[in-house]
Amino acid sequence: MKILIIGGTGTIGTSVASLLKKDNHEVITVGRSSGDIHADIMNKESLEKMFTEVGEIDGIISTCGGSGIRPFHLQNDDDINLAINSKLKGQIDVIRLGVHKVKENGFILVTTGTASHTFIPGASLITMSNTGLEGYVRAINIEQYRGVRINAVSPAFVKETAELMGMEIPNSIPAADTASVYKMVMESNESGIVADVPKYLNL
């Protein structure tokens, strides 16, 4: 299959790309300044240009979207705009635009995170964007279009990211194991699910 991975040069995206290439899929990686194609998830015109350049594809995986950590009483407009325009609206735009670019019965897979149900001090904006995206994915499932399966993966904290930050986080999960859940969901016939990585790995 021809698969577009937005955020394909990040920690999770690199592992997903590597795993899919082992199965001989044609993988196209997208990043803001690296990868096979450059695009900015917060810029709709940039995404439209990316999809035009790529042409018809079998599936899309988004492993990107950012949001900062800051106590709610100190959050400023830039913090809020980043969470909304990157993690939430950026990935919604991937779905809205991408559903017209994938083949019939293809797939779109976006990324949320455990902050949607595990509350962390200073992470309220991450929780907001994750829960909003998960709700969107579940809600649009009743409006099936062209047989495209639209799902989300909710990763736990990635071990390699924790190590880069000099942090020891209990129950963090290696990127390669996290990538295996993306592959499981990609290969399933389900739509409208949010795959919690620890549960899928029986951790």
C-alpha positions, 0 to 999 in steps of 0.5 A, a space after each residue: 500500500 501507498 501510505 502517507 505518514 504525517 510526522 513521519 520523522 518524529 519518534 513515533 512516526 519513524 518507528 511506524 515508517 520503519 515497521 511498515 517498510 518491513 512489510 514492503 509498503 510504500 511509505 511517504 514521510 511528511 515533516 515541517 522541515 524534514 521527510 520526503 515532503 514538507 508540510 505544516 499541519 497548522 496551515 490548511 493550504 500547506 496540507 492541500 498542497 501536500 495532498 496534491 503533490 502526493 496524489 491518490 494513496 491507500 492510507 494516512 497516518 498522522 503522528 504529529 500535533 503539539 501542545 505545551 505544558 503550563 498551569 491553567 492559570 498561566 496559560 496565554 493565547 499562544 498556548 491555547 492556539 497551539 493546542 487547538 490549531 496543531 493537535 486538534 484542528 490540524 489533525 481534523 484538517 488531515 481527516 477532512 482533506 484526506 478522506 477525499 484523497 485516500 482510495 475507497 475503503 482506505 484508512 486515516 489514523 490520527 494520534 491523541 494521547 493518554 492525557 485524554 483520560 489521565 490528568 496531569 498537572 499543567 496538561 489541561 490543554 493537551 487533555 482538551 485537544 486529545 478529548 476533542 479529537 477522540 470525540 470527533 473520530 467517534 462522532 464522524 463514524 456514523 457518517 461513513 464516507 467512501 468506506 474510509 476507516 477513520 480511527 485514532 491511537 492513544 499512545 502512552 508516554 514514549 520511552 525514547 522521548 522520556 530519555 531525551 528529556 532526561 526523565 524517568 517515567 514509569 510505564 513509558 512504552 518504547 516507540 517500536 512497541 507503540 508503532 505495533 499498535 498503529 499497524 494493528 489498527 491500520 490492518 483492522 476492519 474497524 472504524 471509529 475506535 480510539 486504541 489505547 496503546 497500553 490496553 492493546 499491548 496488554 500492559 
